[in-house]
Amino acid sequence: MKYEWTDEYCLSKVGVEKDFKVEWNATRYMIRGKMFAMRGGDKEGKPILTIKLEPSFGAFLRTQYRDIVPGYYMNKEHWNSLYLEGNVPDETVREMLDNAYSIVFAALSGKVRRELEEGD
């Protein structure tokens, strides 16, 4: 499967936690319980990585790549699903994950951001 590096990439970011949600059969990547990405499958079992993005960035990417679609079982404005068997360049996927992480990190309180940055 392509994009196997995404697990390590997500976990390399400050404060990221990973869990497996059995009911969804999906691995979630979160900062203090707030999800920014999730690896799972669509209704046909095709592997996808669902990523939170700024709405305009997500809409742009969907026009550029057929393997990026509105978020599967998520808010279609803020979430986008990437088919892991697709042909989106690694650099674009990194940019998507960076954007998702930044959105969630920025939404945390200043106190929590400082704690995470200081390693507490």
C-alpha positions in Angstrom: 0.0 0.0 0.0 1.2 3.5 -0.8 1.7 6.2 1.8 2.9 3.8 4.5 5.1 6.7 5.8 2.1 8.7 6.9 1.8 6.9 10.3 5.4 7.8 11.3 4.9 11.3 9.8 1.8 12.0 11.9 3.4 10.6 15.0 6.5 12.7 14.6 4.5 15.9 15.2 4.3 17.5 18.7 1.6 16.1 20.9 0.1 13.6 18.4 -1.6 10.6 19.8 -2.9 7.6 17.9 -5.7 5.2 18.7 -7.8 2.6 17.0 -11.5 3.1 17.0 -13.0 -0.4 16.7 -16.5 0.7 15.7 -15.1 2.5 12.7 -12.2 0.0 12.0 -10.0 3.1 11.8 -6.8 4.5 13.2 -7.2 8.1 14.4 -4.5 10.7 14.8 -5.3 13.4 17.4 -3.9 16.2 19.5 -5.4 16.1 23.0 -8.4 14.2 21.7 -9.1 16.4 18.6 -8.7 14.4 15.4 -6.9 15.7 12.4 -6.5 12.5 10.3 -7.9 9.0 10.2 -6.9 5.9 8.3 -9.7 3.5 7.5 -11.8 2.3 4.6 -14.8 3.3 2.5 -18.0 1.3 2.3 -16.3 -1.0 -0.2 -13.3 -1.5 2.0 -10.9 0.5 -0.1 -8.3 2.1 2.1 -8.5 5.8 2.7 -6.9 8.5 4.7 -9.4 11.1 5.8 -7.8 14.5 6.6 -9.2 17.8 8.0 -8.4 20.7 5.7 -9.2 24.4 5.3 -12.3 24.3 3.1 -10.8 26.2 0.2 -7.6 24.0 0.2 -9.7 20.8 0.2 -11.9 22.1 -2.6 -8.8 23.0 -4.7 -7.2 19.6 -4.2 -10.5 17.8 -5.2 -10.3 19.6 -8.5 -6.7 18.6 -9.0 -6.8 14.9 -8.0 -9.5 12.3 -8.7 -8.2 10.3 -5.7 -9.2 13.1 -3.2 -12.9 13.2 -2.5 -15.1 14.8 0.1 -14.6 13.2 3.5 -16.1 9.8 3.8 -18.7 9.8 6.6 -17.4 13.3 7.7 -18.3 16.9 7.2 -17.8 17.4 3.5 -16.6 21.0 3.8 -13.8 20.4 6.3 -12.8 16.8 5.7 -11.3 15.1 2.6 -10.6 11.5 1.9 -7.5 10.3 0.0 -7.7 6.9 -1.7 -4.5 5.2 -0.6 -4.2 3.3 -3.9 -4.3 6.5 -5.8 -1.7 8.7 -7.4 -1.4 11.8 -5.3 2.2 12.9 -4.9 3.8 12.3 -1.5 4.6 16.0 -1.2 0.9 16.9 -1.6 -0.1 14.4 1.1 2.5 15.8 3.4 1.1 19.3 2.8 -2.4 18.0 3.5 -1.3 16.4 6.8 0.7 19.6 7.8 -2.4 21.7 7.1 -4.6 19.4 9.1 -2.2 19.4 12.1 -1.9 23.2 12.0 -5.7 23.6 12.0 -6.2 21.5 15.1 -3.1 22.7 16.9 -4.1 26.4 16.4 -7.6 25.6 17.8 -6.1 24.4 21.1 -5.9 26.9 24.0 -2.7 28.8 24.4 -2.0 27.0 27.6 -2.3 23.6 25.9 -0.1 24.7 23.0 2.6 25.9 25.3 2.5 22.6 27.3 2.9 20.6 24.2 5.6 22.7 22.8 7.5 22.6 26.1 7.1 18.8 26.2 5.0 18.7 29.4 
